[in-house]
Every structure is written in C-alpha cells, then in structure tokens.
Amino acid sequence: MSQQQSKQRHLITVTNPRSTVSEAFRSLRTNIDFSSVDEKIQVIMVTSSGPEEGKSTVTANLAAAYAQADKKVVLIDADMRKPTGHRTFSLSNRYGLSSLLSQQANLDEVIQESEVPNLSIITSGPVPPNPAEMIASNRMTATLQELRQRFDIVLIDTPPLLAVTDAQIMASKSDGVIMVVSYGKVKRDIAVKAKAGLDRVGARMLGVVMNNVKRKASEGYYYYYYGN
C-alpha cells in the first residue's frame, strides 16, 4: 500500500473508484442532488443513532465523491468529542472548528487542503469543554453562511444523535440530514428514537445509509445503501 493510500485508507472512493462501494457513494451523491427540485441542498449533516456505525467513513467518502464530480467541497469534523477527520486525512488538528468558534483562529486559518482535489477539511480542533454550546452559537451559524459562499457542498460529521445534543443542534442549521445505520447492529426502536430527535428540531431527513450490508460474498461488508 502506498503512503497516499495509507493516508486515505478510509477513502475507497479514492483508492478504488471502480469498486461497487464507490459506485454506491456516487449513487448516494446523485440521490441527494435530486432529492429536492425547489430548494438547493448545500449544507448536509451526517450522523448516526449510536457510536461505531461508520458515519465518519461515510462522510469522508461522500465528500470525496462530490469532489470527484468537480464540486468544491468542505468537510467539517464537528464531532469535537471524538474527532477522526484529522486522522483520516493525515492533517494537523492543532487548530480547527473549536479554535474558530472560540475565536482563537479565523476561517482561513482552519481550512486545510486534503490530497483529494477540490476537497478541503476543517478538523475538529482541540477538544473544548462546551461543544454543544459552540455548535449552537451565532458564530457557528455565521461560519456556515460564509462557507455557503465559498463552497458548493458543505458536509458536516457530527456526534451520534442519542449520545449528546450536538447533532440535533447542527441539524437545525443544515439543509438536510443523512443518518447512517449499521445493519444488524442497531435495533429498530433505537433508530426510530434517533429520527424522532431530528423531527423535533424540524430537520429534513434526506435518507438513511445502511452500512455493513453484505450483498454478495465477493463484495464484503462495506456496501452502502441509500433509501428514504
């Protein structure tokens, strides 16, 4: 495995663009683009009901899929409690979203270029004591407004819905939400409870990505399915 592939070990859309999984991410991208005729879907939040369902991997691959379609994309790691974005893209996390929201850095200082053309990253930054308050802040709203002007697509990776309130707060600031569900791991009532939390804040559910569905023996357990 090359050094670049090692850095992008989670980005199958980059390392193996002709795979079935990569095609599934392109289909997901297309479904999102056609999910609304009247309103532009630009700020998209990705979350899950619980931990370890693969939401960060889905967000990173979807971001790469958009970038490959010549869209200017920024991925925000808004999981300031258990961040992974800086590791996925092998970037520094000295400054990031928490630095921006606490006014320790400006927007230009926290936007980093990834090795994927057209894809920029805002890492989480140092773990703050008050992530939910930061996400709810007017500064977060203003940041998203500025990113709308600079980028075609803004993808946001958030903590799980049932763990903390961060995702529900961010959902209210987004154009739409994708929920990642790990097949066979999450019980239906838990997923329904998570979606109810989104409904309470008026979030627009774009769809569900069913993770770890094994279709054929040759495809392994990393096929993603999009559905309403």
Secondary structure, 3 states (H helix, E strand, C coil): CCHHHHHCCCCHHHHCCCCHHHHHHHHHHHHHHCCCCCCCCCEEEEEECCCCCCHHHHHHHHHHHHHHCCCCEEEEECCCCCCCHHHHCCCCCCCCHHHHHCCCCCHHHHEEECCCCCEEEECCCCCCCCHHHHHHCHHHHHHHHHHHHHCCEEEEECCCCCCCCHHHHHHCCCCEEEEEEECCCCCHHHHHHHHHHHHHCCCCEEEEEEEEECCCHHHCCCEEEEEC
